[in-house]
Amino acid sequence: MNKDKYLRHVFILSLLLCVLMLAALCVGRLSSNPVDVYNAIRSKLGVAPIMNEAMETVLFSIRIPRVLASMMIGAMLSLSGAVYQGVFRNPLVSPDILGVSSGASVGAASAILLGFGMVERQIFAFIGGILAVALATAIPKLLKNNSNLILVLSGIIVGGFLTSLCAIMKFVAEEQTELSTIVFWQMGSISSIKMTETAAISPVFLIGTVLLIGLSWRINILSFGEVEAKTLGMNIKQIRGITITCASLLTASAVSICGTIGWIGLVIPHLARLLVGSDHIRVIPITVLLGAMFMLIIDTIARSLLTVEIPLTILTGLIGAPCYAWLLYRQRANIS
Amino acid sequence: MIIEVKNISFAYENSLTIFRDISFSIDEGQIICILGPNGAGKTTLLNCLANIHKPTKGKILLDGKEMESMSSKEVAMNIGFVPQIIIPSFSYEVLGYVVTGCAPRIGIFEKPGQEHYEIAQQALEQMGISHLSHKYLTQISGGERQQVSLSRALAQRPKVILMDEPTAHLDYGNQIKVLRVIKKLAAEGYAAVITTHNPDHALLLGGNMAAINTKGDFTYGNCRDVINEEFLSSLYGINLNLRHIADIGRDVCIAPPL
């Protein structure tokens, strides 16, 4: 694929994302009339008198933070999926590979059991996720074996252990209140997001994305394996360290505010590769755009399809799994 | 003298010594074949030269500098490595794969530019496979992949090219073609070190050879001086014959009837 065609893809996807974002802002329980939204923006900017105060509040303290957060979360999860797949040389890897999600679940569940509120839950989840990755990356050091396989196996060990820990917490939780909160948290939702949370994850999103786009070509080289990367003069420890840290921070931040959301980190990078080929210089920016778009659509459906919020993992699975089957169908000749 | 190997020994952690006290040097335009039975340590020796393994004793000098103290980047500017086989996890385009040979000369947050793609294209032309540049790695044959991998080593602009059993996964025709390429590269001034299971390849290439037997004994010298029936038979633990075929004009290593 030539460069012009790639740039055209970037342009079309960016445009589509903007259109979808505007459309999502107009969708909601209070009003789905774009004129109301337009008026609310004008009155907020002070160029028009206040006509509908409720609409203005809904738009600026609910819809805008939520739309922004859903796009960032989608981009973060997909991006870290793409990066993990590249670094671990395995297209079946998802962002949970190093135990981030199970760590975050344990963190969130302990905050719920301790009776803490939303903010503590998010902080606990973030810390839990980061601790899980730290543990998973510490095991290879103890074993003095720096290979990717050992790292993946450590991730499985840590994830398995933490999943059981989380199960213990569910087991002892008060059935009507705590247990259901934990279960709902694990199904993922952005329903209670506010501007503060959106603002809190944006630095991680921005820094992580910029760094990973900067390192995208190096991810190609990492995907050749340790021996080849080293003979090409790469400082594997350093580059792999930075990429894994960025990807883990992205996942942990996303998971900490919205709970665990499956499928997106696995499927979106595949879709990106189908569009622009395997070169990570192109895959990474396209993954960010597609991930943002996918999550925006999912979350808009989640909040507007039924009168109750649909947990996000249900939708990502229902939509993501058939998508993945279709992708496999398209690529079947290249898979052995 | 590009590389000087001085009294190196190697042992994997908690295991027996693979080889000990090996010394030789690698000069411009020289071909060195590393021979030896399975498990004797041919690849281990090659990996030491590639700075993938560090020798447990002794040192390797690259342009007079101790290799252990150099960064992998510095080493990669002088030494190109061609792995036994490339199994891509993702289907990269050939040109995109070859351009990664420029990695030692590109900053960590940079991406390859026009000039690097030109170097990659030149390397493909040098190998005579520029028509493959926009194919995907999964679309080309094993022989072509070997050539692509060698092109990438050339894009590194190295002085020495190390190849781990470059003929192992190739059919007979492609094996001979790869040997021809190695000979041509040596004529252009590259030093080439290859490991091979076939003593005949050492005879065909006609340069120097290094042999490691299962006891870890090391022999080094010119093929013509070192290779004889007795040597080959003891190296591989079977009877082997060496014959001069007059109408082909070379020595051939052949096994007697089974």
Interface residues (C-beta under 8 A of the other chain):
Chain A: G86 R89 N90 P91 G214 L215 S216 W217 R218 N220 I221 S223 F224 V227 E228 K230 T231 L232 G233 M234 N235 Q238 I239 R273 G277 S278 D279 I281 N334
Chain B: N47 A50 N51 I52 S71 S72 K73 E74 V75 A76 M77 I79 G80 F81 P83 I86 P88 S89 F90 S91 Y92 E93 G96 T100 G101 A103 P104 I106 I108 F109 E110 K111 P112 Y136 T138 Q156
